[in-house]
Amino acid sequence: MITVDELEICRTPNELREIIESINSRIMVSEDERFKAREKKGVYRWYRDEIMPLANFVCEFFDDNVKIKPISGNQGYDAEVFDKNNKLINRVELCVPHDGNYDFKQAQKINSTGGGDQWWGSPGYEIDQLRDVVVRAARNKSQNDYSDCLLAIIIKC
């Protein structure tokens, strides 16, 4: 339903957000695509782990005078940022710490039963649960040189 080529098109931050909304609408009409997206199968892993957070981040951090080009692969950054003259002005590396095994088990449970586990606790409980995951991700990122790009660590709660 979605392709890497479709996602790697250079767009303004708001255009990127709009394509995310369009793709999400397309996913919702197909149970098979919903299940694949939920379990992050194929290109959906990149889409859910990097493209969706990227769209949210760049809409907050940049205005529409720039264009964002998501880049797949392991080149040390997730997107390039170009000015209105198409000059590369920055690169963005995103880190979205999460417990991938837990997320996958929950996705499978939701796909098979229609519901997953629920978290109950006091305010801030989710942050306490993510603390080790976030610290581990930050330590891993600290081993790399990101002097040529903007490193954003995004915490989803």
N, C-alpha and C positions, 0 to 999 in steps of 0.2 A: 504494500500500500504506500509506503514511503521509501525513498531512495537516498543514498548518500549524495548523489548529484543534486537532488532537490534541496537538500539541507545546506550544501556548500555554496549556494548562491550568495553573492555580496548584496547586503540589504542594509537599510537604515535600522536603528534599534526598533522603531515602531513597526516597520515592515517585518522584521524578524518576529516580533510578538504576534503580529497578524497572521503570519504563516503558521505559527504554533497553534493559534486558535483554530485555523482552518484544518490543520492536520488532526487536532484533537476531535473536531467535529466529524471528520471522516472516520476516525477510529471508532467513535461511539456508535456508528450505524452498522458495524460488523462485529458480531460476537467473536469470530476467529481473530480479528485484528485486535480487539480489546484484550483478549486472553494473551496474545503474543506481546502486546505493549505492556501489560501488567507484569508479565514474567520477564520482560526485557530481553526477548528473543531477537536475534539478528540485529538489524540496524536500530531496533527499539532501545537497546542498551545505551548506545551513543545518544540517541534522541532524548531519553529520559534522564540519563546521568549527566549529560553535558549540554545539549542544545536547549532544553527547557530552562535549566538554571542560567545558562548564558543569556538567553532572551530577557529574563527577569533582571539580571545584573546589569546588562548594557543599557536597558531602558532607564535604570536608576542612575547610572554613572555617566552616560554619554547623552548628548542631544542628537537630533536628526541631521546635524551637519556632518556626521561621519557615516561611514558604511562599515558593516561588520561582515567578515567572511569566516564562517566556521570552517575549521580544518580537521578532518578525521586523521587518526593515526597517532603515533607516539613521537612527535617532533619536539616536545617540551612546551607546547602551548596549544590552546584549543581554538583560538580565533585570531585573525588579524584585523586591525582597525585602520581604515583609510580616511584621509581628509577629503574635502570636496573636489580636490584636484587628483584624486586617486593615488596620493602619496601615502605609503605606509607610515603611520605615526605611532603605532603601538601594537603589542601582542598581548593577549589575555590567556592566562592559565587559570582554570577553575579547579577547585578542590571541593567536593561535596561529600564530607565524611558520612558514611552510613554503614550499617551492618548488612552487607550484601546477602549473606546466608539467611539471616532473619527475614529480610525483605522478600527474598525468593520463596521461602516457605510460606510467608503470609500471602503472597501472590497466588501460589498454588492452592492454598486453602480457600481464598476468595473465589478462584476460578472453579473449584470443585463444589464448594458448599454455599457460596454467595456471601460469606462473611469471614472475617479474620479475628485474631485476638484483639481484645480491647485493653488499653492501658488505663489504669485507675490510679490516681495519686493526687498529691497536693500540687499546687502551682509550682512549676519548675521541675517537676518529676521527669519530664522528657529530657531536659538538659542534663540532669544527673545520670540518666540512662545512656546518654550519648557521650558523656565526658571522656571515657576511655577511647572511644572510636575517634573523637576529634583530636585528642592528644596524640594518638598513634599516627593519624594522618598528617598532623602538623610536624611531627618528628620526621616522618618520611619525606615530606616536602622540604624540610630544612636541610636535607642532604644534597639538594640540587641547587644549581645556580639559576636564579630567575632574574638576574640583573638586566636582561634584555626584554623583560615583559612585566606586565601587571599580574601579580598573583592574588587571586581572590579566594578566600576560604569561606564557603557559604554553608551555614548551618540551617538545616531544615528541621522544623519542629512541628 
